[in-house]
């Protein structure tokens, strides 16, 4: 991996640093610990489901941000939205005040607002992410770049999961989760500073639609191959989210796993992803992203049935939980990486 990093030009290497800081920030603010935070303030499971829906629902805004990317350029759009999302995330620290004034429901609304604001503003800016990458990463190195990015992200996720497990084992109060939030927001402000150091991303670098009048969305969807790939990626991502949305709550509320134990299991899954993601990146480059995505979805579907064996109080539950969670995380992370690489290659 270090050799592959050295082969990249300087701009993609800087973008990798920016991505690393963002992975750290994301995991602290909107990662799996968010579910544990919500349940720690006694948020009902249905409300937690609503909380988890904010990110995918808000991503629909990306469709309408194409003119902003062309007008402002990726750099300015990413800079202002990343700054704003971190400012709005600070509202989570009003949660104790809201609980004292309006009871537990007041705290739930504060957490919902902080997560919704973070998700909506992020969705406005994330449309600048791929155009900027498309500008600075040479096309022959796209597969290598995404493999490096996925492996690097998993190293951060593993390390942070272990740190979170340690922090969450320190007690039972909400201060543990506020500390994680503070770490994520601090990293978020650092990522804003890093944006200014990455070359490119100016408004003239993103080409407008070929006709100059037709919406860019219509032009993209007119491409049959792109449209078919988009539908496969969309359905595949949706199928992964069904399991992801329920797994942490099931481990906590049905199997009564501690928060520390859950984070350690997620760290083990991250180790599995880091160890195998390069294989999937090479397979996608050699055989194509679609065959790799189909294999990953098939394997993930088989593992989904294994969750039926994780019964509360079952003899095999403790032993079966480790491989099920580890391999589910592996196929999930690999699918995300392969589909992102395939999408960008088609663009």
Short mmCIF file of the C-alpha atoms (twelve columns), coordinates in Angstrom:
data_MODEL
# 
_entry.id   MODEL 
# 
loop_
_atom_site.group_PDB 
_atom_site.id 
_atom_site.type_symbol 
_atom_site.label_atom_id 
_atom_site.label_alt_id 
_atom_site.label_comp_id 
_atom_site.label_asym_id 
_atom_site.label_seq_id 
_atom_site.Cartn_x 
_atom_site.Cartn_y 
_atom_site.Cartn_z 
_atom_site.pdbx_PDB_model_num 
ATOM 1   C CA . UNK A 1   0.000   0.000   0.000   1 
ATOM 2   C CA . UNK A 2   2.842   2.402   0.771   1 
ATOM 3   C CA . UNK A 3   4.310   1.698   -2.662  1 
ATOM 4   C CA . UNK A 4   0.931   2.386   -4.273  1 
ATOM 5   C CA . UNK A 5   0.631   5.652   -2.345  1 
ATOM 6   C CA . UNK A 6   4.046   6.765   -3.616  1 
ATOM 7   C CA . UNK A 7   2.899   6.123   -7.192  1 
ATOM 8   C CA . UNK A 8   0.081   8.645   -6.788  1 
ATOM 9   C CA . UNK A 9   0.691   12.296  -7.715  1 
ATOM 10  C CA . UNK A 10  0.707   14.880  -4.923  1 
ATOM 11  C CA . UNK A 11  -2.931  16.116  -5.309  1 
ATOM 12  C CA . UNK A 12  -4.497  12.639  -4.786  1 
ATOM 13  C CA . UNK A 13  -2.217  12.102  -1.773  1 
ATOM 14  C CA . UNK A 14  -3.473  15.335  -0.225  1 
ATOM 15  C CA . UNK A 15  -7.040  14.261  -0.918  1 
ATOM 16  C CA . UNK A 16  -6.311  10.970  0.875   1 
ATOM 17  C CA . UNK A 17  -5.279  12.935  3.985   1 
ATOM 18  C CA . UNK A 18  -8.485  14.978  3.731   1 
ATOM 19  C CA . UNK A 19  -10.475 11.742  3.381   1 
ATOM 20  C CA . UNK A 20  -8.746  10.212  6.403   1 
ATOM 21  C CA . UNK A 21  -9.687  13.144  8.619   1 
ATOM 22  C CA . UNK A 22  -13.246 12.981  7.309   1 
ATOM 23  C CA . UNK A 23  -13.532 9.270   8.071   1 
ATOM 24  C CA . UNK A 24  -12.453 10.013  11.632  1 
ATOM 25  C CA . UNK A 25  -14.991 12.844  11.938  1 
ATOM 26  C CA . UNK A 26  -17.792 10.814  10.356  1 
ATOM 27  C CA . UNK A 27  -17.307 7.816   12.640  1 
ATOM 28  C CA . UNK A 28  -17.479 10.025  15.736  1 
ATOM 29  C CA . UNK A 29  -20.569 11.987  14.664  1 
ATOM 30  C CA . UNK A 30  -22.671 9.712   12.454  1 
ATOM 31  C CA . UNK A 31  -21.109 6.254   12.707  1 
ATOM 32  C CA . UNK A 32  -22.324 3.201   14.606  1 
ATOM 33  C CA . UNK A 33  -21.752 4.978   17.926  1 
ATOM 34  C CA . UNK A 34  -24.685 7.264   17.048  1 
ATOM 35  C CA . UNK A 35  -27.068 4.337   17.568  1 
ATOM 36  C CA . UNK A 36  -25.537 3.637   20.963  1 
ATOM 37  C CA . UNK A 37  -25.790 7.346   21.839  1 
ATOM 38  C CA . UNK A 38  -29.468 7.438   20.867  1 
ATOM 39  C CA . UNK A 39  -30.291 4.356   22.935  1 
ATOM 40  C CA . UNK A 40  -28.286 5.744   25.868  1 
ATOM 41  C CA . UNK A 41  -30.711 8.691   26.030  1 
ATOM 42  C CA . UNK A 42  -33.601 6.170   25.843  1 
ATOM 43  C CA . UNK A 43  -34.639 7.162   22.337  1 
ATOM 44  C CA . UNK A 44  -37.271 4.623   21.151  1 
ATOM 45  C CA . UNK A 45  -36.091 2.205   18.429  1 
ATOM 46  C CA . UNK A 46  -38.551 3.679   15.928  1 
ATOM 47  C CA . UNK A 47  -37.019 7.114   16.496  1 
ATOM 48  C CA . UNK A 48  -33.551 5.607   16.020  1 
ATOM 49  C CA . UNK A 49  -34.736 4.284   12.669  1 
ATOM 50  C CA . UNK A 50  -35.843 7.803   11.775  1 
ATOM 51  C CA . UNK A 51  -32.443 9.098   12.898  1 
ATOM 52  C CA . UNK A 52  -30.637 6.634   10.628  1 
ATOM 53  C CA . UNK A 53  -32.862 7.548   7.684   1 
ATOM 54  C CA . UNK A 54  -31.719 11.175  7.642   1 
ATOM 55  C CA . UNK A 55  -28.467 10.499  5.788   1 
ATOM 56  C CA . UNK A 56  -29.840 8.436   2.865   1 
ATOM 57  C CA . UNK A 57  -32.906 10.689  2.507   1 
ATOM 58  C CA . UNK A 58  -30.782 13.838  2.512   1 
ATOM 59  C CA . UNK A 59  -28.501 12.369  -0.164  1 
ATOM 60  C CA . UNK A 60  -31.356 12.901  -2.629  1 
ATOM 61  C CA . UNK A 61  -30.332 16.563  -2.530  1 
ATOM 62  C CA . UNK A 62  -27.140 15.682  -4.406  1 
ATOM 63  C CA . UNK A 63  -29.198 15.512  -7.610  1 
ATOM 64  C CA . UNK A 64  -30.061 19.199  -7.268  1 
ATOM 65  C CA . UNK A 65  -26.576 20.410  -6.313  1 
ATOM 66  C CA . UNK A 66  -25.005 19.888  -9.753  1 
ATOM 67  C CA . UNK A 67  -25.558 23.574  -10.704 1 
ATOM 68  C CA . UNK A 68  -23.881 24.628  -7.437  1 
ATOM 69  C CA . UNK A 69  -20.817 22.516  -8.238  1 
ATOM 70  C CA . UNK A 70  -20.593 24.051  -11.714 1 
ATOM 71  C CA . UNK A 71  -21.183 27.572  -10.406 1 
ATOM 72  C CA . UNK A 72  -18.999 27.677  -7.276  1 
ATOM 73  C CA . UNK A 73  -16.585 24.875  -8.090  1 
ATOM 74  C CA . UNK A 74  -15.883 21.846  -5.863  1 
ATOM 75  C CA . UNK A 75  -13.464 23.697  -3.586  1 
ATOM 76  C CA . UNK A 76  -15.759 26.544  -2.500  1 
ATOM 77  C CA . UNK A 77  -18.836 24.343  -2.199  1 
ATOM 78  C CA . UNK A 78  -17.024 21.756  -0.097  1 
ATOM 79  C CA . UNK A 79  -15.383 24.437  2.040   1 
ATOM 80  C CA . UNK A 80  -18.590 26.260  3.021   1 
ATOM 81  C CA . UNK A 81  -20.749 23.185  3.503   1 
ATOM 82  C CA . UNK A 82  -18.108 21.344  5.555   1 
ATOM 83  C CA . UNK A 83  -17.739 24.416  7.768   1 
ATOM 84  C CA . UNK A 84  -21.507 24.778  8.192   1 
ATOM 85  C CA . UNK A 85  -22.131 21.102  8.983   1 
ATOM 86  C CA . UNK A 86  -19.634 21.227  11.842  1 
ATOM 87  C CA . UNK A 87  -21.110 24.448  13.221  1 
ATOM 88  C CA . UNK A 88  -24.612 22.931  13.256  1 
ATOM 89  C CA . UNK A 89  -23.270 19.741  14.846  1 
ATOM 90  C CA . UNK A 90  -22.318 21.793  17.904  1 
ATOM 91  C CA . UNK A 91  -26.042 21.948  18.737  1 
ATOM 92  C CA . UNK A 92  -25.801 18.421  20.181  1 
ATOM 93  C CA . UNK A 93  -24.203 19.889  23.301  1 
ATOM 94  C CA . UNK A 94  -27.573 21.520  24.086  1 
ATOM 95  C CA . UNK A 95  -28.973 18.048  24.798  1 
ATOM 96  C CA . UNK A 96  -28.550 18.153  28.621  1 
ATOM 97  C CA . UNK A 97  -30.239 21.580  28.741  1 
ATOM 98  C CA . UNK A 98  -33.127 20.311  26.591  1 
ATOM 99  C CA . UNK A 99  -33.571 17.261  28.838  1 
ATOM 100 C CA . UNK A 100 -33.714 19.460  31.945  1 
ATOM 101 C CA . UNK A 101 -36.292 21.730  30.348  1 
ATOM 102 C CA . UNK A 102 -38.522 19.363  28.365  1 
ATOM 103 C CA . UNK A 103 -37.596 15.897  29.597  1 
ATOM 104 C CA . UNK A 104 -36.127 13.025  27.599  1 
ATOM 105 C CA . UNK A 105 -38.166 13.908  24.507  1 
ATOM 106 C CA . UNK A 106 -36.411 17.295  24.394  1 
ATOM 107 C CA . UNK A 107 -33.045 15.536  24.230  1 
ATOM 108 C CA . UNK A 108 -34.307 13.267  21.464  1 
ATOM 109 C CA . UNK A 109 -35.322 16.273  19.379  1 
ATOM 110 C CA . UNK A 110 -31.933 17.926  19.871  1 
ATOM 111 C CA . UNK A 111 -30.136 14.788  18.669  1 
ATOM 112 C CA . UNK A 112 -32.526 14.505  15.721  1 
ATOM 113 C CA . UNK A 113 -31.920 18.158  14.792  1 
ATOM 114 C CA . UNK A 114 -28.117 17.889  15.046  1 
ATOM 115 C CA . UNK A 115 -28.070 14.741  12.895  1 
ATOM 116 C CA . UNK A 116 -30.547 16.102  10.349  1 
ATOM 117 C CA . UNK A 117 -28.652 19.394  9.969   1 
ATOM 118 C CA . UNK A 118 -25.358 17.514  9.606   1 
ATOM 119 C CA . UNK A 119 -26.864 15.194  6.970   1 
ATOM 120 C CA . UNK A 120 -28.625 17.901  4.923   1 
ATOM 121 C CA . UNK A 121 -25.641 20.245  4.748   1 
ATOM 122 C CA . UNK A 122 -23.303 17.349  4.001   1 
ATOM 123 C CA . UNK A 123 -25.577 16.272  1.145   1 
ATOM 124 C CA . UNK A 124 -25.363 19.730  -0.426  1 
ATOM 125 C CA . UNK A 125 -21.563 19.630  -0.402  1 
ATOM 126 C CA . UNK A 126 -20.822 15.992  -1.114  1 
ATOM 127 C CA . UNK A 127 -21.736 16.462  -4.779  1 
ATOM 128 C CA . UNK A 128 -18.391 18.247  -5.141  1 
ATOM 129 C CA . UNK A 129 -16.457 15.189  -3.948  1 
ATOM 130 C CA . UNK A 130 -16.356 13.037  -7.106  1 
ATOM 131 C CA . UNK A 131 -15.896 15.891  -9.619  1 
ATOM 132 C CA . UNK A 132 -12.830 16.994  -7.694  1 
ATOM 133 C CA . UNK A 133 -11.471 13.434  -7.558  1 
ATOM 134 C CA . UNK A 134 -12.216 13.028  -11.256 1 
ATOM 135 C CA . UNK A 135 -10.097 16.105  -11.915 1 
ATOM 136 C CA . UNK A 136 -7.011  15.213  -9.864  1 
ATOM 137 C CA . UNK A 137 -6.774  11.389  -9.993  1 
ATOM 138 C CA . UNK A 138 -5.395  9.983   -13.289 1 
ATOM 139 C CA . UNK A 139 -7.894  7.555   -14.786 1 
ATOM 140 C CA . UNK A 140 -5.498  4.521   -14.852 1 
ATOM 141 C CA . UNK A 141 -4.943  4.965   -11.104 1 
ATOM 142 C CA . UNK A 142 -8.612  5.136   -10.062 1 
ATOM 143 C CA . UNK A 143 -8.792  1.492   -8.988  1 
ATOM 144 C CA . UNK A 144 -5.553  1.784   -7.044  1 
ATOM 145 C CA . UNK A 145 -6.698  5.044   -5.431  1 
ATOM 146 C CA . UNK A 146 -9.968  3.567   -4.175  1 
ATOM 147 C CA . UNK A 147 -8.211  0.460   -2.862  1 
ATOM 148 C CA . UNK A 148 -5.780  2.648   -0.925  1 
ATOM 149 C CA . UNK A 149 -8.615  4.844   0.317   1 
ATOM 150 C CA . UNK A 150 -10.665 1.847   1.469   1 
ATOM 151 C CA . UNK A 151 -7.700  0.242   3.269   1 
ATOM 152 C CA . UNK A 152 -6.736  3.541   4.893   1 
ATOM 153 C CA . UNK A 153 -10.314 4.148   5.983   1 
ATOM 154 C CA . UNK A 154 -10.518 0.711   7.549   1 
ATOM 155 C CA . UNK A 155 -7.299  1.247   9.511   1 
ATOM 156 C CA . UNK A 156 -8.818  4.445   10.906  1 
ATOM 157 C CA . UNK A 157 -12.153 2.738   11.618  1 
ATOM 158 C CA . UNK A 158 -10.416 -0.157  13.391  1 
ATOM 159 C CA . UNK A 159 -8.256  2.121   15.516  1 
ATOM 160 C CA . UNK A 160 -11.143 4.433   16.323  1 
ATOM 161 C CA . UNK A 161 -13.451 1.527   17.181  1 
ATOM 162 C CA . UNK A 162 -10.896 0.300   19.711  1 
ATOM 163 C CA . UNK A 163 -10.545 3.819   21.134  1 
ATOM 164 C CA . UNK A 164 -14.337 4.131   21.315  1 
ATOM 165 C CA . UNK A 165 -14.568 0.772   23.074  1 
ATOM 166 C CA . UNK A 166 -12.096 2.061   25.665  1 
ATOM 167 C CA . UNK A 167 -13.921 5.385   26.107  1 
ATOM 168 C CA . UNK A 168 -17.350 3.751   26.357  1 
ATOM 169 C CA . UNK A 169 -16.059 1.357   29.015  1 
ATOM 170 C CA . UNK A 170 -15.183 4.233   31.356  1 
ATOM 171 C CA . UNK A 171 -18.674 4.633   32.772  1 
ATOM 172 C CA . UNK A 172 -22.370 4.937   32.038  1 
ATOM 173 C CA . UNK A 173 -22.865 8.701   31.669  1 
ATOM 174 C CA . UNK A 174 -23.493 10.711  28.497  1 
ATOM 175 C CA . UNK A 175 -20.142 12.469  28.848  1 
ATOM 176 C CA . UNK A 176 -18.543 9.557   26.969  1 
ATOM 177 C CA . UNK A 177 -20.629 10.278  23.886  1 
ATOM 178 C CA . UNK A 178 -20.096 14.036  24.112  1 
ATOM 179 C CA . UNK A 179 -16.356 13.359  24.114  1 
ATOM 180 C CA . UNK A 180 -16.711 11.352  20.887  1 
ATOM 181 C CA . UNK A 181 -18.788 14.145  19.360  1 
ATOM 182 C CA . UNK A 182 -16.166 16.733  20.344  1 
ATOM 183 C CA . UNK A 183 -13.438 14.634  18.712  1 
ATOM 184 C CA . UNK A 184 -15.507 14.363  15.520  1 
ATOM 185 C CA . UNK A 185 -16.295 18.068  15.327  1 
ATOM 186 C CA . UNK A 186 -12.656 18.956  15.997  1 
ATOM 187 C CA . UNK A 187 -11.568 16.690  13.150  1 
ATOM 188 C CA . UNK A 188 -14.275 18.236  10.981  1 
ATOM 189 C CA . UNK A 189 -12.868 21.734  11.455  1 
ATOM 190 C CA . UNK A 190 -9.398  20.383  10.650  1 
ATOM 191 C CA . UNK A 191 -10.746 18.936  7.379   1 
ATOM 192 C CA . UNK A 192 -12.016 22.411  6.445   1 
ATOM 193 C CA . UNK A 193 -8.451  23.691  6.760   1 
ATOM 194 C CA . UNK A 194 -7.156  20.840  4.585   1 
ATOM 195 C CA . UNK A 195 -9.544  21.728  1.749   1 
ATOM 196 C CA . UNK A 196 -7.520  24.868  1.054   1 
ATOM 197 C CA . UNK A 197 -4.336  22.842  0.493   1 
ATOM 198 C CA . UNK A 198 -5.662  20.518  -2.238  1 
ATOM 199 C CA . UNK A 199 -4.938  21.740  -5.797  1 
ATOM 200 C CA . UNK A 200 -7.711  22.178  -8.353  1 
ATOM 201 C CA . UNK A 201 -11.406 22.308  -7.595  1 
ATOM 202 C CA . UNK A 202 -12.008 25.651  -9.267  1 
ATOM 203 C CA . UNK A 203 -15.327 26.459  -10.916 1 
ATOM 204 C CA . UNK A 204 -13.934 26.264  -14.450 1 
ATOM 205 C CA . UNK A 205 -12.681 22.705  -13.919 1 
ATOM 206 C CA . UNK A 206 -16.190 21.190  -13.874 1 
ATOM 207 C CA . UNK A 207 -17.711 21.064  -17.321 1 
ATOM 208 C CA . UNK A 208 -21.329 22.029  -17.761 1 
ATOM 209 C CA . UNK A 209 -23.779 19.894  -19.733 1 
ATOM 210 C CA . UNK A 210 -22.805 19.331  -23.358 1 
ATOM 211 C CA . UNK A 211 -25.827 21.137  -24.735 1 
ATOM 212 C CA . UNK A 212 -25.567 24.054  -22.338 1 
ATOM 213 C CA . UNK A 213 -29.343 23.948  -21.731 1 
ATOM 214 C CA . UNK A 214 -30.399 20.401  -20.956 1 
ATOM 215 C CA . UNK A 215 -30.241 19.451  -17.267 1 
ATOM 216 C CA . UNK A 216 -27.141 17.462  -16.413 1 
ATOM 217 C CA . UNK A 217 -29.288 14.822  -14.714 1 
ATOM 218 C CA . UNK A 218 -31.176 14.130  -17.947 1 
ATOM 219 C CA . UNK A 219 -27.932 13.788  -19.875 1 
ATOM 220 C CA . UNK A 220 -26.502 11.345  -17.344 1 
ATOM 221 C CA . UNK A 221 -29.629 9.172   -17.293 1 
ATOM 222 C CA . UNK A 222 -29.695 9.105   -21.097 1 
ATOM 223 C CA . UNK A 223 -26.641 6.832   -20.992 1 
ATOM 224 C CA . UNK A 224 -27.983 3.268   -20.904 1 
ATOM 225 C CA . UNK A 225 -24.910 1.618   -19.401 1 
ATOM 226 C CA . UNK A 226 -24.633 4.247   -16.695 1 
ATOM 227 C CA . UNK A 227 -28.363 3.955   -15.939 1 
ATOM 228 C CA . UNK A 228 -28.190 0.173   -15.517 1 
ATOM 229 C CA . UNK A 229 -25.125 0.413   -13.301 1 
ATOM 230 C CA . UNK A 230 -26.770 3.139   -11.229 1 
ATOM 231 C CA . UNK A 231 -29.846 0.951   -10.617 1 
ATOM 232 C CA . UNK A 232 -27.677 -2.003  -9.552  1 
ATOM 233 C CA . UNK A 233 -25.644 0.170   -7.172  1 
ATOM 234 C CA . UNK A 234 -28.791 1.736   -5.732  1 
ATOM 235 C CA . UNK A 235 -30.544 -1.593  -5.098  1 
ATOM 236 C CA . UNK A 236 -27.360 -3.119  -3.698  1 
ATOM 237 C CA . UNK A 237 -26.793 -0.247  -1.295  1 
ATOM 238 C CA . UNK A 238 -30.420 -0.436  -0.165  1 
ATOM 239 C CA . UNK A 239 -30.104 -4.154  0.544   1 
ATOM 240 C CA . UNK A 240 -27.020 -3.530  2.692   1 
ATOM 241 C CA . UNK A 241 -28.765 -0.786  4.655   1 
ATOM 242 C CA . UNK A 242 -31.597 -3.063  5.790   1 
ATOM 243 C CA . UNK A 243 -29.152 -5.072  7.872   1 
ATOM 244 C CA . UNK A 244 -26.917 -2.189  8.910   1 
ATOM 245 C CA . UNK A 245 -29.810 -0.211  10.354  1 
ATOM 246 C CA . UNK A 246 -30.860 -3.019  12.693  1 
ATOM 247 C CA . UNK A 247 -27.638 -4.834  13.605  1 
ATOM 248 C CA . UNK A 248 -26.264 -2.565  16.359  1 
ATOM 249 C CA . UNK A 249 -29.657 -2.192  18.059  1 
ATOM 250 C CA . UNK A 250 -30.169 -5.959  17.894  1 
ATOM 251 C CA . UNK A 251 -26.798 -6.610  19.516  1 
ATOM 252 C CA . UNK A 252 -27.509 -4.078  22.262  1 
ATOM 253 C CA . UNK A 253 -31.208 -4.576  22.985  1 
ATOM 254 C CA . UNK A 254 -31.813 -8.239  22.153  1 
ATOM 255 C CA . UNK A 255 -28.460 -9.928  22.830  1 
ATOM 256 C CA . UNK A 256 -27.619 -7.432  25.626  1 
ATOM 257 C CA . UNK A 257 -24.062 -6.896  24.410  1 
ATOM 258 C CA . UNK A 258 -22.235 -4.047  26.111  1 
ATOM 259 C CA . UNK A 259 -21.289 -0.963  24.114  1 
ATOM 260 C CA . UNK A 260 -17.620 -1.900  24.496  1 
ATOM 261 C CA . UNK A 261 -18.217 -5.429  23.173  1 
ATOM 262 C CA . UNK A 262 -20.151 -4.093  20.182  1 
ATOM 263 C CA . UNK A 263 -17.346 -1.694  19.249  1 
ATOM 264 C CA . UNK A 264 -14.784 -4.511  19.572  1 
ATOM 265 C CA . UNK A 265 -16.840 -6.675  17.186  1 
ATOM 266 C CA . UNK A 266 -17.049 -3.790  14.705  1 
ATOM 267 C CA . UNK A 267 -13.274 -3.329  15.016  1 
ATOM 268 C CA . UNK A 268 -12.793 -7.028  14.175  1 
ATOM 269 C CA . UNK A 269 -14.963 -6.505  11.089  1 
ATOM 270 C CA . UNK A 270 -12.818 -3.533  10.112  1 
ATOM 271 C CA . UNK A 271 -9.693  -5.695  10.338  1 
ATOM 272 C CA . UNK A 272 -11.336 -8.147  7.933   1 
ATOM 273 C CA . UNK A 273 -12.136 -5.372  5.470   1 
ATOM 274 C CA . UNK A 274 -8.595  -3.980  5.609   1 
ATOM 275 C CA . UNK A 275 -7.160  -7.450  4.961   1 
ATOM 276 C CA . UNK A 276 -9.347  -8.217  1.924   1 
ATOM 277 C CA . UNK A 277 -10.248 -4.931  0.254   1 
ATOM 278 C CA . UNK A 278 -7.162  -4.960  -1.989  1 
ATOM 279 C CA . UNK A 279 -8.274  -8.318  -3.372  1 
ATOM 280 C CA . UNK A 280 -11.675 -6.934  -4.309  1 
ATOM 281 C CA . UNK A 281 -10.138 -3.831  -5.854  1 
ATOM 282 C CA . UNK A 282 -7.900  -5.983  -8.073  1 
ATOM 283 C CA . UNK A 283 -10.823 -8.271  -8.948  1 
ATOM 284 C CA . UNK A 284 -12.907 -5.266  -10.000 1 
ATOM 285 C CA . UNK A 285 -10.051 -3.944  -12.158 1 
ATOM 286 C CA . UNK A 286 -9.510  -7.342  -13.783 1 
ATOM 287 C CA . UNK A 287 -13.048 -8.687  -14.280 1 
ATOM 288 C CA . UNK A 288 -15.149 -5.524  -14.020 1 
ATOM 289 C CA . UNK A 289 -16.988 -3.902  -11.138 1 
ATOM 290 C CA . UNK A 290 -20.407 -5.424  -11.919 1 
ATOM 291 C CA . UNK A 291 -19.357 -9.107  -11.500 1 
ATOM 292 C CA . UNK A 292 -17.577 -8.219  -8.255  1 
ATOM 293 C CA . UNK A 293 -20.647 -6.363  -6.971  1 
ATOM 294 C CA . UNK A 294 -22.931 -9.305  -7.795  1 
ATOM 295 C CA . UNK A 295 -20.658 -11.741 -5.923  1 
ATOM 296 C CA . UNK A 296 -20.488 -9.437  -2.915  1 
ATOM 297 C CA . UNK A 297 -24.264 -9.000  -2.808  1 
ATOM 298 C CA . UNK A 298 -24.778 -12.761 -3.060  1 
ATOM 299 C CA . UNK A 299 -22.394 -13.411 -0.182  1 
ATOM 300 C CA . UNK A 300 -24.014 -10.659 1.893   1 
ATOM 301 C CA . UNK A 301 -27.466 -12.144 1.270   1 
ATOM 302 C CA . UNK A 302 -26.331 -15.564 2.511   1 
ATOM 303 C CA . UNK A 303 -24.873 -13.982 5.641   1 
ATOM 304 C CA . UNK A 304 -28.131 -12.134 6.272   1 
ATOM 305 C CA . UNK A 305 -29.811 -15.519 6.795   1 
ATOM 306 C CA . UNK A 306 -27.150 -16.411 9.388   1 
ATOM 307 C CA . UNK A 307 -28.492 -13.632 11.637  1 
ATOM 308 C CA . UNK A 308 -31.465 -15.942 12.269  1 
ATOM 309 C CA . UNK A 309 -29.033 -18.101 14.270  1 
ATOM 310 C CA . UNK A 310 -28.132 -15.241 16.648  1 
ATOM 311 C CA . UNK A 311 -30.931 -15.992 19.094  1 
ATOM 312 C CA . UNK A 312 -30.972 -14.482 22.605  1 
ATOM 313 C CA . UNK A 313 -29.659 -17.095 25.017  1 
ATOM 314 C CA . UNK A 314 -28.752 -19.527 22.232  1 
ATOM 315 C CA . UNK A 315 -25.821 -21.906 22.679  1 
ATOM 316 C CA . UNK A 316 -24.089 -20.902 19.451  1 
ATOM 317 C CA . UNK A 317 -24.941 -17.214 19.537  1 
ATOM 318 C CA . UNK A 318 -21.669 -16.094 21.132  1 
ATOM 319 C CA . UNK A 319 -19.533 -18.100 18.700  1 
ATOM 320 C CA . UNK A 320 -21.623 -17.382 15.610  1 
ATOM 321 C CA . UNK A 321 -21.805 -13.630 16.244  1 
ATOM 322 C CA . UNK A 322 -18.104 -13.078 15.543  1 
ATOM 323 C CA . UNK A 323 -17.876 -14.562 12.002  1 
ATOM 324 C CA . UNK A 324 -21.318 -13.248 11.024  1 
ATOM 325 C CA . UNK A 325 -20.501 -9.666  12.008  1 
ATOM 326 C CA . UNK A 326 -16.945 -9.807  10.631  1 
ATOM 327 C CA . UNK A 327 -17.926 -11.193 7.221   1 
ATOM 328 C CA . UNK A 328 -20.994 -8.963  6.974   1 
ATOM 329 C CA . UNK A 329 -18.707 -5.964  7.509   1 
ATOM 330 C CA . UNK A 330 -16.220 -7.277  4.924   1 
ATOM 331 C CA . UNK A 331 -18.784 -7.676  2.145   1 
ATOM 332 C CA . UNK A 332 -20.422 -4.375  3.042   1 
ATOM 333 C CA . UNK A 333 -17.169 -2.395  2.890   1 
ATOM 334 C CA . UNK A 334 -15.992 -4.114  -0.277  1 
ATOM 335 C CA . UNK A 335 -19.285 -3.447  -2.071  1 
ATOM 336 C CA . UNK A 336 -19.138 0.246   -1.172  1 
ATOM 337 C CA . UNK A 337 -15.573 0.535   -2.507  1 
ATOM 338 C CA . UNK A 338 -16.188 -1.429  -5.726  1 
ATOM 339 C CA . UNK A 339 -19.432 0.391   -6.572  1 
ATOM 340 C CA . UNK A 340 -17.809 3.801   -5.982  1 
ATOM 341 C CA . UNK A 341 -14.885 2.890   -8.246  1 
ATOM 342 C CA . UNK A 342 -17.206 1.524   -10.942 1 
ATOM 343 C CA . UNK A 343 -19.392 4.601   -10.831 1 
ATOM 344 C CA . UNK A 344 -16.480 6.992   -11.178 1 
ATOM 345 C CA . UNK A 345 -14.982 4.983   -14.072 1 
ATOM 346 C CA . UNK A 346 -18.265 5.262   -15.961 1 
ATOM 347 C CA . UNK A 347 -18.437 9.006   -15.348 1 
# 
